[in-house]
């Protein structure tokens, strides 16, 4: 017979496996009496698990939705599947951002080494289709996210844009995904100021164990700061465009925290930029709105090249 604590975990796992169980089914699976099942259900309830009982001869139990998320019990295959899924979501930039990373960090922290090896094997056996952005280093992302969640100071080696190597001592605040890259917003303790770091240029050092009290920064301010420090500082080509559409529609469509200047009920202006004016022209056309280039000869020329290609394609495919 299983010890009480192990039996409670197995009972919880069974209740999470399917919706309804009879008392007899649970007793058979656990190798105990139905009376012991009732006692164990009472212990789970005392721990905060909302186990509902159905009266009658064919009565049984089910795990209901409660007011708080209780701990889950996963078997080996389920744990690997969840870790791989979280890694894919984080690498593709699906909605959720830092949440995926913190959940992955929590899961891998308690994973046995044999399961971590299975997860790593899946990652190593996964190929990236040519032409897509390479996935981020999930180990680095997980370490950064874990430090943010634990409010723990983070030391890391950092490779600057010019190739210079430095060591940074920071209070990590937020991870921001913009385009194909991830950025860390952190308070640099040596410079006494906010700094933005590209996560793919970070090499984590051993954890410091030193905790800190997070500084209050609104989420929208985080995004604006990262855009201001990263976007405009790294764009090779910049342009200002006039968009013939309401500003709120443009904000909803662009999906990134660029500042949109309202000019009228159906016109607005914004500054855009990129390392490639042709890619920038393609991105602007995907807004599906009428635009005018106010400043930026490179973007205007790129629009001309794009128009020529599209016109030629239309002629070649016309009946």
Backbone torsions as a table, in degrees:
resi	resn	phi	psi	omega
1	UNK	NA	140.4	-179.5
2	UNK	-69.0	146.6	171.1
3	UNK	-63.3	157.8	-173.0
4	UNK	-57.9	-47.2	-177.4
5	UNK	-64.2	-42.0	178.6
6	UNK	-67.0	-36.6	179.9
7	UNK	-67.5	-37.0	177.1
8	UNK	-62.7	-41.2	178.4
9	UNK	-64.5	-39.8	178.9
10	UNK	-68.1	-38.8	177.1
11	UNK	-62.4	-43.8	178.3
12	UNK	-62.2	-40.6	178.5
13	UNK	-63.0	-39.7	178.8
14	UNK	-65.8	-42.4	-179.8
15	UNK	-65.4	-29.3	177.9
16	UNK	-81.6	-15.5	-175.6
17	UNK	-76.0	-41.1	178.6
18	UNK	-144.9	167.5	-169.5
19	UNK	-71.2	-49.9	-172.0
20	UNK	-122.7	139.0	174.9
21	UNK	-134.2	140.3	170.3
22	UNK	-84.0	162.0	178.9
23	UNK	-61.6	-39.0	-179.7
24	UNK	-65.0	-39.9	179.8
25	UNK	-63.7	-44.2	179.4
26	UNK	-65.4	-40.1	179.2
27	UNK	-62.5	-42.3	178.8
28	UNK	-63.9	-42.7	-177.7
29	UNK	-67.4	-33.6	-176.8
30	UNK	-92.2	-14.1	-178.8
31	UNK	71.9	35.4	179.8
32	UNK	-133.3	-179.6	177.7
33	UNK	-84.6	163.6	177.1
34	UNK	-65.3	-28.8	177.6
35	UNK	-65.1	-41.3	177.6
36	UNK	-64.7	-36.3	177.0
37	UNK	-60.3	-44.0	179.3
38	UNK	-61.7	-40.2	179.2
39	UNK	-64.5	-43.3	-179.4
40	UNK	-67.4	-35.9	177.0
41	UNK	-62.2	-40.9	177.0
42	UNK	-61.1	-36.8	178.7
43	UNK	-68.4	-39.1	177.2
44	UNK	-63.0	-40.0	178.2
45	UNK	-62.6	-39.2	-179.8
46	UNK	-66.5	-21.6	177.6
47	UNK	-88.9	0.1	176.2
48	UNK	102.3	3.7	179.0
49	UNK	-86.3	123.8	-177.0
50	UNK	-80.2	82.3	179.7
51	UNK	-92.8	119.6	179.0
52	UNK	-93.8	146.7	178.7
53	UNK	-114.0	140.9	175.2
54	UNK	-107.7	124.7	-178.1
55	UNK	-76.6	169.3	175.8
56	UNK	106.4	174.6	-178.2
57	UNK	-61.9	-40.9	-179.2
58	UNK	-95.8	21.6	-176.9
59	UNK	-67.5	165.8	-178.7
60	UNK	-167.3	-151.4	-173.6
61	UNK	-137.9	153.4	173.1
62	UNK	-146.4	151.7	177.7
63	UNK	-93.4	113.1	-175.6
64	UNK	-92.3	169.9	174.2
65	UNK	-77.7	131.2	-179.7
66	UNK	-107.2	-166.7	179.4
67	UNK	-86.5	-13.7	178.7
68	UNK	-135.9	157.7	-179.2
69	UNK	-82.5	112.8	179.6
70	UNK	-80.6	162.2	175.2
71	UNK	-60.7	143.1	178.9
72	UNK	-102.4	152.5	175.0
73	UNK	-111.6	118.3	-178.8
74	UNK	-115.0	140.7	171.9
75	UNK	-80.8	179.1	-173.2
76	UNK	-59.5	-48.2	-177.6
77	UNK	-63.3	-40.0	179.8
78	UNK	-65.9	-40.8	-179.8
79	UNK	-63.7	-42.7	178.0
80	UNK	-64.1	-42.9	-179.2
81	UNK	-62.1	-42.7	179.8
82	UNK	-65.2	-43.6	-179.7
83	UNK	-62.8	-43.5	179.1
84	UNK	-64.8	-42.4	179.8
85	UNK	-63.0	-41.8	177.8
86	UNK	-65.0	-38.1	178.3
87	UNK	-64.6	-41.1	178.3
88	UNK	-64.6	-43.9	-179.9
89	UNK	-61.8	-41.2	179.6
90	UNK	-66.6	-40.2	-175.6
91	UNK	-74.3	-27.1	-179.7
92	UNK	-91.1	-6.2	177.6
93	UNK	76.8	24.0	177.9
94	UNK	-62.7	158.4	-179.1
95	UNK	-53.2	135.7	-178.1
96	UNK	133.8	-31.7	173.3
97	UNK	47.9	-120.2	-174.1
98	UNK	-63.9	-24.7	-179.8
99	UNK	-59.0	-42.2	177.4
100	UNK	-59.2	-41.4	-175.9
101	UNK	-69.3	-43.4	179.8
102	UNK	-66.6	-38.9	177.1
103	UNK	-63.6	-41.8	178.7
104	UNK	-65.1	-39.5	179.3
105	UNK	-64.2	-42.0	178.0
106	UNK	-61.5	-43.7	-176.1
107	UNK	-67.9	-46.0	-177.6
108	UNK	-70.0	-23.6	179.6
109	UNK	-64.8	-33.0	-176.6
110	UNK	-105.3	1.1	-179.3
111	UNK	-71.1	137.4	170.5
112	UNK	-63.8	155.3	-176.5
113	UNK	-60.5	-32.5	-179.0
114	UNK	-65.4	-34.2	179.4
115	UNK	-77.2	-37.0	176.5
116	UNK	-61.5	-36.1	177.2
117	UNK	-66.0	-36.7	177.9
118	UNK	-66.2	-42.6	178.2
119	UNK	-62.3	-43.9	-179.9
120	UNK	-65.0	-35.2	178.4
121	UNK	-63.8	-39.2	177.7
122	UNK	-64.4	-42.8	-179.9
123	UNK	-63.2	-42.9	-178.6
124	UNK	-68.1	-27.6	-178.9
125	UNK	-87.0	0.4	-178.0
126	UNK	-98.0	127.6	-179.9
127	UNK	-99.1	152.4	175.5
128	UNK	-100.4	126.7	-179.8
129	UNK	-63.3	130.7	179.6
130	UNK	-55.7	139.1	179.7
131	UNK	99.3	-15.2	178.0
132	UNK	-95.0	162.6	179.5
133	UNK	-69.3	138.4	177.8
134	UNK	-66.4	145.6	-179.7
135	UNK	-69.9	152.4	178.4
136	UNK	-72.5	164.7	175.8
137	UNK	-76.0	105.4	-174.7
138	UNK	-67.4	-26.8	177.8
139	UNK	-65.4	-42.7	178.0
140	UNK	-68.2	-45.6	178.4
141	UNK	-58.3	-42.8	179.9
142	UNK	-63.9	-39.7	179.0
143	UNK	-65.3	-41.9	178.7
144	UNK	-65.1	-46.7	-178.9
145	UNK	-63.5	-38.0	178.3
146	UNK	-63.6	-39.0	178.0
147	UNK	-66.5	-38.0	177.6
148	UNK	-63.8	-46.6	-177.6
149	UNK	-63.6	-39.0	-177.2
150	UNK	-85.8	-1.3	-175.2
151	UNK	52.5	49.9	-177.5
152	UNK	-114.3	134.1	179.2
153	UNK	-59.8	144.1	-173.5
154	UNK	-122.2	122.5	173.3
155	UNK	-104.6	138.2	179.6
156	UNK	-157.8	154.8	170.6
157	UNK	-83.0	143.3	-176.6
158	UNK	-135.4	133.1	177.5
159	UNK	-100.8	113.6	-177.8
160	UNK	-73.3	171.8	-177.5
161	UNK	-57.1	-36.7	-179.6
162	UNK	-83.9	-1.8	179.0
163	UNK	100.8	-4.9	-179.5
164	UNK	-68.6	138.8	179.7
165	UNK	-99.9	129.4	177.2
166	UNK	-135.4	164.3	174.2
167	UNK	-113.5	129.0	-177.0
168	UNK	-115.8	143.1	176.2
169	UNK	-121.3	112.7	-167.6
170	UNK	-133.6	164.9	165.2
171	UNK	-108.6	100.0	-175.2
172	UNK	-69.3	135.2	-175.9
173	UNK	-112.1	-49.2	-172.2
174	UNK	-155.9	143.9	172.0
175	UNK	-102.3	130.7	-177.5
176	UNK	-124.2	129.2	174.3
177	UNK	-99.3	126.0	177.7
178	UNK	-134.9	116.1	-175.6
179	UNK	67.0	-127.8	-178.1
180	UNK	-96.5	4.3	-174.1
181	UNK	-120.1	157.2	176.0
182	UNK	-112.2	141.1	-179.5
183	UNK	-128.8	145.5	175.5
184	UNK	-106.9	124.2	170.6
185	UNK	-95.6	121.6	-175.4
186	UNK	-144.2	154.7	173.2
187	UNK	-87.5	115.7	-179.2
188	UNK	-80.5	113.2	-175.2
189	UNK	-68.6	-32.4	-179.0
190	UNK	-75.5	-27.1	-177.7
191	UNK	-106.3	-4.9	177.9
192	UNK	52.3	47.5	-178.7
193	UNK	-161.3	163.0	176.2
194	UNK	-73.0	142.3	175.9
195	UNK	-138.6	152.4	177.2
196	UNK	-115.3	129.6	-177.3
197	UNK	-123.4	137.5	172.2
198	UNK	-74.1	126.7	-174.8
199	UNK	-65.2	-31.8	-178.6
200	UNK	-71.5	-7.6	177.0
201	UNK	-105.3	7.0	-178.3
202	UNK	-95.3	135.4	171.2
203	UNK	-121.0	101.2	-175.2
204	UNK	-60.8	142.7	172.0
205	UNK	-97.0	169.5	177.3
206	UNK	-54.6	143.6	-178.5
207	UNK	-56.6	142.8	-179.3
208	UNK	-82.5	-29.2	-176.0
209	UNK	80.1	-8.6	-179.2
210	UNK	-81.7	129.5	-179.4
211	UNK	-96.4	162.7	177.9
212	UNK	-146.2	160.5	176.7
213	UNK	-92.4	119.9	-176.3
214	UNK	-61.3	143.0	176.3
215	UNK	-83.5	138.4	-177.2
216	UNK	-76.9	114.3	177.8
217	UNK	-135.3	121.4	179.1
218	UNK	-60.2	148.8	-177.7
219	UNK	-59.8	-43.2	-179.3
220	UNK	-65.8	-31.7	177.0
221	UNK	-68.4	-34.7	176.6
222	UNK	-59.7	-48.6	-178.5
223	UNK	-63.8	-44.1	-179.9
224	UNK	-62.2	-40.2	-178.4
225	UNK	-66.3	-43.8	179.8
226	UNK	-62.7	-43.6	179.0
227	UNK	-61.7	-44.6	-177.6
228	UNK	-64.6	-40.0	-176.5
229	UNK	-81.6	-31.4	-174.7
230	UNK	-98.3	-52.5	-172.7
231	UNK	-60.6	-62.6	-175.8
232	UNK	-66.8	-27.3	-178.3
233	UNK	-74.9	-24.3	-174.0
234	UNK	-110.6	-9.9	179.3
235	UNK	-64.8	130.8	172.8
236	UNK	-82.5	-33.5	-179.5
237	UNK	-123.3	134.2	179.7
238	UNK	-127.9	154.1	178.8
239	UNK	-155.6	157.4	172.7
240	UNK	-117.9	130.6	-177.2
241	UNK	-124.5	148.7	173.9
242	UNK	-101.0	126.6	-178.2
243	UNK	-111.8	127.1	179.3
244	UNK	-89.9	74.0	179.3
245	UNK	-165.6	155.7	177.5
246	UNK	-59.3	143.1	-177.1
247	UNK	-58.4	-38.8	-178.4
248	UNK	-65.0	-32.5	176.9
249	UNK	-69.1	-38.1	179.3
250	UNK	-66.4	-44.0	179.1
251	UNK	-59.4	-43.4	-179.6
252	UNK	-66.4	-30.4	-174.5
253	UNK	-84.1	-36.8	-172.2
254	UNK	-72.8	-27.7	174.9
255	UNK	66.0	17.6	175.7
256	UNK	-142.8	153.9	-172.5
257	UNK	-78.4	51.0	172.6
258	UNK	-78.6	145.3	-180.0
259	UNK	-79.6	127.2	179.8
260	UNK	-110.0	123.4	-178.7
261	UNK	-94.2	121.0	-178.8
262	UNK	-78.3	126.5	177.3
263	UNK	-109.4	-27.9	-179.1
264	UNK	-169.3	-179.3	-178.3
265	UNK	-62.5	-25.4	-178.8
266	UNK	-131.5	21.8	176.2
267	UNK	-141.3	146.2	176.5
268	UNK	-153.5	169.8	-176.1
269	UNK	-135.5	143.7	176.3
270	UNK	-149.8	155.5	177.1
271	UNK	-97.4	130.4	-179.8
272	UNK	-126.9	165.5	179.6
273	UNK	-166.7	166.0	-178.4
274	UNK	-170.2	166.4	171.9
275	UNK	-81.5	-14.6	-176.2
276	UNK	-132.7	110.6	-178.2
277	UNK	-63.7	-29.2	178.1
278	UNK	-68.3	-40.9	175.6
279	UNK	-65.6	-36.6	178.6
280	UNK	-65.0	-42.1	178.2
281	UNK	-61.5	-41.9	179.2
282	UNK	-64.0	-40.5	179.7
283	UNK	-63.7	-42.8	-178.9
284	UNK	-64.4	-39.7	180.0
285	UNK	-66.0	-27.7	179.6
286	UNK	-71.0	-10.4	173.5
287	UNK	-65.5	-26.1	-179.5
288	UNK	71.0	30.2	-178.1
289	UNK	-131.4	152.9	177.1
290	UNK	-73.5	131.2	-177.0
291	UNK	-133.3	159.9	172.6
292	UNK	-132.2	139.7	177.6
293	UNK	-86.8	114.4	178.8
294	UNK	-86.7	-40.2	177.8
295	UNK	-143.5	140.0	178.3
296	UNK	123.2	84.0	-177.9
297	UNK	-64.4	-33.9	-179.3
298	UNK	-63.9	-41.4	179.1
299	UNK	-67.0	-41.1	178.7
300	UNK	-60.7	-42.9	178.2
301	UNK	-65.3	-37.2	178.7
302	UNK	-65.6	-37.6	175.2
303	UNK	-61.1	-39.6	178.6
304	UNK	-62.3	-44.3	178.4
305	UNK	-64.4	-40.2	179.5
306	UNK	-65.7	-40.8	179.2
307	UNK	-63.1	-39.5	179.1
308	UNK	-63.8	-44.9	179.8
309	UNK	-63.8	-43.7	-179.3
310	UNK	-66.4	-39.8	179.1
311	UNK	-64.3	-41.8	178.8
312	UNK	-64.8	-40.8	179.1
313	UNK	-64.4	-37.5	-179.9
314	UNK	-67.0	-38.5	179.2
315	UNK	-68.0	-40.0	-176.1
316	UNK	-71.1	-25.6	-178.4
317	UNK	-100.3	-2.6	-179.5
318	UNK	-72.9	147.4	-178.7
319	UNK	-67.1	NA	NA
